[in-house]
Amino acid sequence: MHPVLTGVLRRRARPLAIAAAASAGHQVCEALVPLAIGLAVDHAVDGGPPAAILLAVGGILVLFTLLAAGGGTNFWQLTSATTREAHELRVRAGGHVLDGTGTGRRAGDLAATLVSDARAAAEILRAVVHLISGAAGLLVTVAVLLSVDARLGLGMVCGVPAITLAVNRLSPWLERRIAARQHASGLAAAFAAELVHGLRPLRGFGGVPEAVRRFRRTSRTSRDAALRGASAAAAADGAGGLATGLVLAGTVAVAAALTASGRIGVGDLVTVVAMASFAGEPVERIMTGVKQAAISRASAARLAVLLDPGHDAAAPAVPPPGDVGAPGPDELLGVVATDPARADALAASFGAGRDVLVEPHAVHLLGRTLPEVLDTGRDTAPEDTARALAAARARDVGDALLDGGANLSGGQRQRVALARALAARPAVLVLQDPLTAVDAVTEDAAAAGLAALRRRDGGATVVISTSPALLARCDRVAFLAGARPAVVATHDELCADPGYAAAVLR
């Protein structure tokens, strides 16, 4: 079993045991109902005492009471455990995403993994309960049929395991189809999110028709994968249902022949017919458990990429950033790196034990108005917010925003994000390509405003960028070329280096 699923079962062992016991009790009581009905019919046909008939009827009522209680307890425990486990998996996986694991994947794909795959992995609890309760109900069914006639019980003993093994052989095929469906669904969600996010610039250069064409192609791929997954699940269900129906029909036919020959009584025939109609339920539970286990394994494999603590350790080693002194108060340090991972490692090393704010290149604006977007969660004075907007050259941005700034251009979004970071006034501010979507004039003005405001606030600033306008205003620039030691100088001095010049000069 996959380690992710093993962890799920271990963490939810107590509610799983209660749910499995309650569900098994439900199935056992339901399996005994046909036996009690058969006994009542036998006593009625044979002219038995009324007390015996009443006792059999009372037993039926008790069985229904117990099976109802077992079903309710199972639903309560299983739903609670599955929901809590899915939430815990999402929280753990989301924490690893925030730490940097899986950042190479698109946002929509990550969202699909955190939502759909976390839920499907937690559903392994339901699969285990179905397998245990189905097996319990089936054992009682076989025992009752054996008590009526050995041939009936042996037919069930031989038929059901054969069906289970046959359906289980379909599990790898079903698992591959489900994994492909989940992957295609994640890519489609990622494409849709990026399309909505970039709709404004797409309209600007006439790229909407091509984007729509690509989205339709991605959507068709996702639809086809979903249909293949549904077809595989339907094939597994259909094969199991057909085979089960044949076994049960054969059992009833044999029981009818035995009754006609006088080997079993009418009450026994009623028991066998009722038992055969019930036996489909535990077999269906087993088939459902096998199918759900395959789905959970496929989702666990996708989720493991985010949950595995050793995932980052298995990644290629990042060369050390080198001997670059941390920026002091009022200082701006520029970072130019041919390997982005090395630049990130250098920036992270500056924040140990300090108030650090990292503003990534990907802009996320939360709120429907500009004041909401600029809310830093701190007691920021209105004049500080106004100065930040002026420094980032974002005073021209309208107050009303649609869906997290979807009505803003890429340059406007970057300037608002820069203003938000400046308004927070952290001790250490790390900016990653903050002005790539603005024109040259605005970029130069925003770079000047950024440098002036950070020096005024007395904060240390790290700018990871290849923008000459930003680098020219840095007190020092660290050039990280490949795995070589860092070269630290001013922007003008480093321009004499051919490698640096090729990276930054436009």
VOPANU-567623 format. One record per residue (C-alpha): x negated, y, z; residue in one letter. Coordinates in nm, 2 decimals. Each point is the difference from the previous one (the first is absolute). Layout:
R       c1       c2       c3   type
R        X        Y        Z      A
...
END
This chain:
R       c1       c2       c3   type
R     0.00     0.00     0.00      M
R    -0.12     0.35    -0.07      H
R    -0.16     0.18     0.30      P
R     0.24     0.29    -0.02      V
R     0.30    -0.24     0.04      L
R    -0.18    -0.19     0.28      T
R    -0.03     0.33     0.18      G
R     0.37     0.07    -0.05      V
R     0.09    -0.34     0.15      L
R    -0.23     0.04     0.29      R
R     0.12     0.35     0.10      R
R     0.37    -0.10    -0.02      R
R    -0.04    -0.34     0.15      A
R     0.26     0.06     0.28      R
R     0.29     0.13    -0.21      P
R    -0.09    -0.25    -0.27      L
R     0.03    -0.29     0.25      A
R     0.34     0.13     0.13      I
R     0.13     0.06    -0.35      A
R    -0.11    -0.34    -0.12      A
R     0.15    -0.18     0.30      A
R     0.33     0.20    -0.04      A
R     0.02    -0.07    -0.37      S
R    -0.09    -0.36     0.04      A
R     0.27    -0.03     0.27      G
R     0.25     0.16    -0.24      H
R    -0.09    -0.25    -0.27      Q
R     0.02    -0.30     0.24      V
R     0.34     0.10     0.13      C
R     0.13     0.06    -0.35      E
R    -0.13    -0.34    -0.11      A
R     0.18    -0.16     0.30      L
R     0.34     0.15    -0.10      V
R     0.07    -0.25    -0.28      P
R    -0.08    -0.28     0.24      L
R     0.25     0.14     0.26      A
R     0.26     0.04    -0.28      I
R    -0.06    -0.36    -0.11      G
R     0.05    -0.13     0.36      L
R     0.32     0.20     0.04      A
R     0.13    -0.15    -0.33      V
R    -0.10    -0.35     0.10      D
R     0.18     0.03     0.33      H
R     0.31     0.14    -0.17      A
R     0.01    -0.27    -0.27      V
R    -0.06    -0.28     0.25      D
R     0.26     0.13     0.24      G
R    -0.24     0.09     0.27      G
R     0.10     0.17     0.32      P
R     0.09     0.37    -0.02      P
R    -0.27     0.08     0.26      A
R    -0.27    -0.13    -0.24      A
R     0.13     0.20    -0.28      I
R     0.02     0.31     0.22      L
R    -0.36    -0.07     0.12      L
R    -0.12    -0.01    -0.37      A
R     0.18     0.32    -0.08      V
R    -0.14     0.17     0.31      G
R    -0.35    -0.12    -0.10      G
R     0.05     0.17    -0.34      I
R     0.09     0.33     0.17      L
R    -0.31    -0.03     0.22      V
R    -0.21    -0.06    -0.30      L
R     0.14     0.30    -0.18      F
R    -0.07     0.22     0.31      T
R    -0.36    -0.12     0.02      L
R    -0.07     0.04    -0.37      L
R     0.15     0.35     0.00      A
R    -0.22     0.10     0.30      A
R    -0.31    -0.16    -0.16      G
R     0.07     0.19    -0.33      G
R     0.04     0.33     0.18      G
R    -0.32    -0.05     0.21      T
R    -0.20    -0.09    -0.31      N
R     0.12     0.30    -0.19      F
R    -0.08     0.24     0.29      W
R    -0.35    -0.14     0.07      Q
R    -0.10    -0.05    -0.37      L
R     0.12     0.34    -0.12      T
R    -0.16     0.18     0.29      S
R    -0.34    -0.19    -0.04      A
R     0.00     0.04    -0.38      T
R     0.07     0.38     0.01      T
R    -0.25     0.06     0.28      R
R    -0.27    -0.20    -0.18      E
R     0.06     0.17    -0.33      A
R    -0.03     0.34     0.17      H
R    -0.33    -0.11     0.18      E
R    -0.15    -0.12    -0.33      L
R     0.09     0.33    -0.17      R
R    -0.15     0.20     0.29      V
R    -0.32    -0.21     0.00      R
R    -0.04     0.01    -0.38      A
R     0.08     0.37     0.00      G
R    -0.27     0.06     0.26      G
R    -0.25    -0.17    -0.23      H
R     0.11     0.21    -0.29      V
R    -0.06     0.31     0.20      L
R    -0.35    -0.13     0.09      D
R    -0.08    -0.04    -0.37      G
R     0.08    -0.36    -0.07      T
R     0.18    -0.04    -0.33      G
R    -0.05     0.36    -0.10      T
R    -0.09    -0.12    -0.35      G
R     0.36    -0.11    -0.05      R
R     0.27     0.23    -0.12      R
R     0.24     0.15     0.25      A
R     0.31    -0.17    -0.15      G
R    -0.17    -0.34     0.01      D
R    -0.10     0.06     0.37      L
R     0.36     0.11     0.08      A
R     0.14    -0.32    -0.16      A
R    -0.24    -0.21     0.20      T
R     0.08     0.17     0.33      L
R     0.37    -0.03    -0.05      V
R     0.08    -0.31    -0.21      S
R    -0.30    -0.22     0.08      D
R     0.00     0.07     0.37      A
R     0.37    -0.10     0.02      R
R    -0.06    -0.31    -0.21      A
R    -0.29    -0.11     0.21      A
R     0.20     0.04     0.32      A
R     0.27    -0.22    -0.16      E
R    -0.23    -0.30     0.06      I
R     0.18    -0.01     0.34      L
R     0.33    -0.07    -0.17      R
R    -0.17    -0.26    -0.22      A
R    -0.13    -0.19     0.30      V
R     0.34     0.01     0.18      V
R     0.18    -0.12    -0.32      H
R    -0.25    -0.29    -0.03      L
R     0.04    -0.10     0.37      I
R     0.38     0.03     0.02      S
R     0.04    -0.17    -0.34      G
R    -0.21    -0.29     0.11      A
R     0.20    -0.03     0.33      A
R     0.33     0.00    -0.18      G
R    -0.12    -0.25    -0.25      L
R    -0.13    -0.24     0.27      L
R     0.34     0.00     0.17      V
R     0.17    -0.06    -0.34      T
R    -0.23    -0.30    -0.07      V
R     0.06    -0.14     0.35      A
R     0.38     0.03    -0.04      V
R    -0.01    -0.16    -0.34      L
R    -0.23    -0.28     0.13      L
R     0.26    -0.07     0.28      S
R     0.27    -0.03    -0.27      V
R    -0.20    -0.22    -0.24      D
R    -0.38    -0.04    -0.04      A
R     0.02     0.03    -0.38      R
R     0.16     0.35     0.03      L
R    -0.27     0.12     0.24      G
R    -0.29    -0.15    -0.21      L
R     0.14     0.17    -0.31      G
R    -0.02     0.33     0.17      M
R    -0.34    -0.07     0.15      V
R    -0.15    -0.08    -0.34      C
R     0.18     0.26    -0.20      G
R    -0.05     0.32     0.20      V
R    -0.38    -0.03     0.04      P
R    -0.03    -0.06    -0.37      A
R     0.20     0.32    -0.07      I
R    -0.21     0.20     0.25      T
R    -0.33    -0.12    -0.16      L
R     0.12     0.07    -0.35      A
R     0.11     0.36     0.09      V
R    -0.33     0.05     0.19      N
R    -0.18    -0.08    -0.32      R
R     0.16     0.31    -0.14      L
R    -0.13     0.22     0.28      S
R    -0.34     0.10    -0.17      P
R     0.18     0.09    -0.32      W
R     0.26     0.20     0.20      L
R    -0.27     0.17     0.20      E
R    -0.19     0.11    -0.31      R
R     0.32     0.14    -0.15      R
R     0.09     0.19     0.33      I
R    -0.36     0.14     0.03      A
R     0.02     0.13    -0.36      A
R     0.34     0.15     0.07      R
R    -0.12     0.18     0.31      Q
R    -0.31     0.13    -0.19      H
R     0.20     0.13    -0.30      A
R     0.25     0.16     0.23      S
R    -0.27     0.18     0.19      G
R    -0.16     0.13    -0.32      L
R     0.34     0.12    -0.13      A
R     0.06     0.19     0.33      A
R    -0.34     0.15    -0.02      A
R     0.05     0.11    -0.36      F
R     0.34     0.15     0.09      A
R    -0.15     0.20     0.29      A
R    -0.28     0.13    -0.21      E
R     0.24     0.09    -0.28      L
R     0.22     0.21     0.23      V
R    -0.30     0.16     0.16      H
R    -0.15     0.11    -0.33      G
R     0.31     0.09    -0.18      L
R    -0.06     0.37    -0.01      R
R    -0.35    -0.01    -0.16      P
R     0.13    -0.27    -0.24      L
R     0.26     0.24    -0.12      R
R    -0.26     0.26    -0.04      G
R    -0.21    -0.18    -0.26      F
R     0.29    -0.21    -0.15      G
R    -0.10    -0.33     0.16      G
R     0.35    -0.10     0.12      V
R     0.09    -0.22    -0.30      P
R    -0.32    -0.20     0.03      E
R     0.04    -0.03     0.38      A
R     0.36    -0.12    -0.05      V
R    -0.11    -0.26    -0.25      R
R    -0.27    -0.13     0.24      R
R     0.25    -0.01     0.28      F
R     0.25    -0.20    -0.20      R
R    -0.27    -0.24    -0.09      R
R    -0.10    -0.04     0.37      T
R     0.36    -0.03     0.10      S
R     0.06    -0.27    -0.26      R
R    -0.30    -0.19     0.13      T
R     0.13     0.03     0.36      S
R     0.35    -0.11    -0.11      R
R    -0.14    -0.30    -0.19      D
R    -0.21    -0.10     0.30      A
R     0.31     0.03     0.22      A
R     0.20    -0.22    -0.24      L
R    -0.27    -0.26    -0.01      R
R    -0.01     0.00     0.38      G
R     0.38    -0.03     0.03      A
R     0.00    -0.28    -0.26      S
R    -0.26    -0.19     0.20      A
R     0.20     0.04     0.32      A
R     0.32    -0.10    -0.18      A
R    -0.17    -0.30    -0.15      A
R    -0.12    -0.12     0.34      A
R     0.35     0.06     0.15      D
R     0.17    -0.17    -0.29      G
R    -0.23    -0.31     0.00      A
R     0.05    -0.04     0.37      G
R     0.37     0.05    -0.01      G
R     0.05    -0.25    -0.29      L
R    -0.21    -0.27     0.15      A
R     0.17     0.05     0.34      T
R     0.34    -0.02    -0.16      G
R    -0.09    -0.33    -0.17      L
R    -0.12    -0.15     0.32      V
R     0.31     0.10     0.19      L
R     0.24    -0.11    -0.27      A
R    -0.18    -0.34    -0.01      G
R     0.04    -0.02     0.38      T
R     0.38     0.07    -0.01      V
R     0.04    -0.25    -0.29      A
R    -0.18    -0.28     0.20      V
R     0.21     0.08     0.30      A
R     0.33    -0.02    -0.20      A
R    -0.11    -0.34    -0.14      A
R    -0.08    -0.12     0.35      L
R     0.34     0.12     0.13      T
R     0.18    -0.17    -0.29      A
R    -0.18    -0.33     0.08      S
R     0.10     0.03     0.37      G
R    -0.36     0.03     0.13      R
R     0.07     0.35     0.16      I
R     0.32     0.15     0.13      G
R     0.20     0.31    -0.11      V
R    -0.15     0.20     0.28      G
R    -0.35    -0.09    -0.11      D
R     0.09     0.11    -0.36      L
R     0.12     0.33     0.14      V
R    -0.32     0.04     0.19      T
R    -0.22    -0.08    -0.30      V
R     0.20     0.24    -0.23      V
R    -0.02     0.28     0.26      A
R    -0.36    -0.07     0.07      M
R    -0.08     0.00    -0.38      A
R     0.16     0.34    -0.03      S
R    -0.20     0.13     0.29      F
R    -0.33    -0.16    -0.10      A
R    -0.04     0.25    -0.28      G
R    -0.05     0.28     0.25      E
R    -0.31    -0.14     0.18      P
R    -0.15    -0.10    -0.34      V
R     0.07     0.35    -0.13      E
R    -0.17     0.14     0.31      R
R    -0.31    -0.20    -0.06      I
R     0.00     0.11    -0.37      M
R     0.04     0.36     0.11      T
R    -0.28    -0.03     0.25      G
R    -0.23    -0.15    -0.27      V
R     0.08     0.28    -0.24      K
R    -0.03     0.28     0.26      Q
R    -0.34    -0.14     0.12      A
R    -0.12     0.03    -0.36      A
R     0.12     0.36    -0.02      I
R    -0.16     0.08     0.34      S
R    -0.33    -0.14    -0.11      R
R     0.00     0.21    -0.32      A
R     0.07     0.32     0.20      S
R    -0.25    -0.09     0.28      A
R    -0.27    -0.02    -0.27      A
R     0.08     0.36    -0.11      R
R     0.03     0.12     0.36      L
R    -0.33    -0.16     0.11      A
R    -0.20     0.25    -0.21      V
R     0.13     0.27     0.23      L
R     0.00    -0.20     0.33      L
R    -0.34    -0.17    -0.03      D
R    -0.24     0.19     0.23      P
R    -0.29    -0.14    -0.20      G
R     0.13     0.13    -0.33      H
R    -0.21     0.31     0.01      D
R    -0.30    -0.19     0.12      A
R     0.02    -0.21    -0.31      A
R    -0.02     0.30    -0.22      A
R    -0.34     0.11    -0.16      P
R    -0.22     0.17     0.25      A
R    -0.02     0.38    -0.03      V
R    -0.35     0.14     0.01      P
R    -0.07     0.21     0.31      P
R     0.07     0.37    -0.06      P
R    -0.35     0.10     0.10      G
R    -0.14     0.26     0.24      D
R     0.25     0.29    -0.05      V
R     0.05     0.22     0.30      G
R     0.36     0.06     0.11      A
R     0.13     0.34    -0.08      P
R     0.00     0.24     0.29      G
R     0.26     0.27     0.09      P
R     0.05     0.25    -0.28      D
R    -0.18    -0.23    -0.25      E
R     0.12    -0.14    -0.33      L
R    -0.16    -0.32    -0.12      L
R     0.06    -0.12    -0.35      G
R    -0.02    -0.36    -0.10      V
R    -0.06    -0.13    -0.36      V
R    -0.02    -0.37    -0.03      A
R    -0.01    -0.24    -0.30      T
R     0.16    -0.26     0.23      D
R     0.32     0.13     0.17      P
R    -0.02    -0.26     0.27      A
R    -0.34     0.14     0.11      R
R     0.15     0.35     0.02      A
R     0.28    -0.13     0.21      D
R    -0.24    -0.18     0.24      A
R    -0.20     0.32     0.03      L
R     0.30     0.21     0.08      A
R     0.13    -0.25     0.25      A
R    -0.34     0.01     0.19      S
R     0.04     0.37     0.07      F
R     0.33    -0.04     0.20      G
R    -0.10    -0.22     0.29      A
R     0.15     0.13     0.32      G
R     0.12     0.32    -0.16      R
R     0.32     0.16    -0.12      D
R     0.00    -0.11    -0.36      V
R     0.26     0.06    -0.28      L
R    -0.05    -0.19    -0.33      V
R     0.20     0.15    -0.29      E
R     0.00    -0.27    -0.27      P
R     0.01     0.08    -0.37      H
R     0.35    -0.16    -0.03      A
R     0.24     0.27     0.11      V
R     0.30    -0.09     0.21      H
R     0.24     0.29     0.10      L
R     0.26    -0.08     0.26      L
R     0.29     0.24     0.03      G
R     0.26     0.19    -0.20      R
R    -0.13     0.35     0.06      T
R    -0.34     0.15     0.01      L
R     0.00     0.06     0.38      P
R     0.09    -0.37     0.05      E
R    -0.28    -0.11    -0.23      V
R    -0.25     0.22     0.18      L
R     0.10    -0.13     0.34      D
R    -0.33    -0.15     0.14      T
R     0.15    -0.14     0.32      G
R    -0.21     0.25     0.20      R
R     0.08     0.34     0.15      D
R    -0.10     0.19    -0.31      T
R     0.06     0.37     0.01      A
R     0.19     0.16    -0.29      P
R    -0.29     0.22    -0.08      E
R    -0.24    -0.30    -0.03      D
R     0.24    -0.16    -0.25      T
R     0.02     0.33    -0.20      A
R    -0.38     0.02    -0.01      R
R    -0.02    -0.37    -0.11      A
R     0.24     0.07    -0.28      L
R    -0.19     0.30    -0.11      A
R    -0.33    -0.18     0.01      A
R     0.13    -0.29    -0.21      A
R     0.17     0.24    -0.24      R
R     0.33    -0.16     0.07      A
R     0.21     0.30     0.09      R
R     0.17    -0.02    -0.34      D
R     0.16    -0.34     0.07      V
R     0.38     0.02     0.05      G
R     0.15    -0.08     0.33      D
R     0.25    -0.27    -0.13      A
R    -0.16    -0.33    -0.08      L
R     0.17    -0.30    -0.15      L
R    -0.08    -0.36     0.12      D
R    -0.34     0.07     0.15      G
R    -0.10     0.27    -0.25      G
R     0.10    -0.19    -0.31      A
R     0.09     0.34    -0.16      N
R    -0.35     0.13     0.05      L
R    -0.29    -0.03    -0.25      S
R    -0.30    -0.21     0.08      G
R    -0.20     0.32     0.07      G
R     0.27     0.14     0.23      Q
R     0.02    -0.32     0.20      R
R    -0.38     0.00     0.05      Q
R     0.00     0.36     0.12      R
R     0.28    -0.06     0.24      V
R    -0.18    -0.31     0.14      A
R    -0.32     0.20     0.04      L
R     0.19     0.28     0.18      A
R     0.15    -0.26     0.24      R
R    -0.34    -0.14     0.07      A
R    -0.14     0.35     0.07      L
R     0.29     0.09     0.22      A
R    -0.07    -0.30     0.23      A
R    -0.35     0.15     0.08      R
R    -0.17    -0.33     0.09      P
R    -0.35    -0.01     0.13      A
R    -0.11    -0.21    -0.30      V
R     0.19     0.03    -0.33      L
R    -0.07    -0.26    -0.28      V
R     0.13     0.09    -0.34      L
R     0.00    -0.24    -0.29      Q
R     0.02     0.17    -0.34      D
R     0.25     0.26     0.12      P
R     0.02     0.22    -0.31      L
R    -0.02    -0.23    -0.31      T
R     0.34     0.11    -0.14      A
R    -0.04     0.38     0.01      V
R    -0.14     0.23    -0.27      D
R    -0.35     0.13     0.03      A
R     0.09     0.35     0.12      V
R     0.23    -0.13     0.27      T
R    -0.25    -0.26     0.10      E
R    -0.27     0.26     0.05      D
R     0.23     0.22     0.21      A
R     0.12    -0.29     0.21      A
R    -0.36    -0.12     0.06      A
R    -0.10     0.35     0.12      A
R     0.31     0.02     0.23      G
R    -0.07    -0.35     0.14      L
R    -0.37     0.08     0.08      A
R     0.09     0.33     0.16      A
R     0.28    -0.13     0.21      L
R    -0.19    -0.30     0.13      R
R    -0.29     0.21     0.10      R
R     0.23     0.24     0.17      R
R     0.17    -0.28     0.19      D
R    -0.34    -0.15     0.10      G
R     0.07    -0.35    -0.13      G
R    -0.23    -0.25    -0.18      A
R     0.11    -0.09    -0.35      T
R    -0.09    -0.29    -0.23      V
R     0.09     0.04    -0.36      V
R    -0.02    -0.31    -0.22      I
R     0.02     0.14    -0.35      S
R    -0.18     0.06    -0.33      T
R     0.15     0.35    -0.03      S
R    -0.28     0.26    -0.05      P
R     0.23     0.27     0.14      A
R     0.03    -0.19     0.33      L
R    -0.36    -0.13     0.01      L
R    -0.14     0.35    -0.06      A
R     0.16     0.12     0.32      R
R    -0.13    -0.29     0.21      C
R    -0.30     0.07     0.23      D
R    -0.14    -0.34    -0.09      R
R     0.08    -0.27    -0.26      V
R    -0.09    -0.37     0.04      A
R    -0.05    -0.18    -0.33      F
R     0.05    -0.38     0.03      L
R    -0.12    -0.17    -0.32      A
R     0.06    -0.37     0.00      G
R    -0.18    -0.17     0.29      A
R    -0.28     0.26     0.02      R
R    -0.05     0.21     0.31      P
R     0.20     0.32     0.02      A
R    -0.15     0.32    -0.14      V
R     0.11     0.30     0.20      V
R    -0.04     0.36    -0.13      A
R     0.21     0.29    -0.12      T
R     0.21    -0.03    -0.31      H
R    -0.23     0.23    -0.21      D
R    -0.31    -0.20     0.10      E
R     0.17    -0.34    -0.08      L
R     0.10     0.12    -0.35      C
R    -0.36    -0.06    -0.10      A
R     0.06    -0.37     0.05      D
R     0.12    -0.15    -0.33      P
R     0.22    -0.25     0.18      G
R     0.17     0.26     0.22      Y
R     0.04     0.24    -0.29      A
R     0.17    -0.28    -0.21      A
R     0.24    -0.06     0.29      A
R     0.11     0.35     0.07      V
R    -0.07     0.24    -0.29      L
R     0.30     0.04    -0.23      R
END
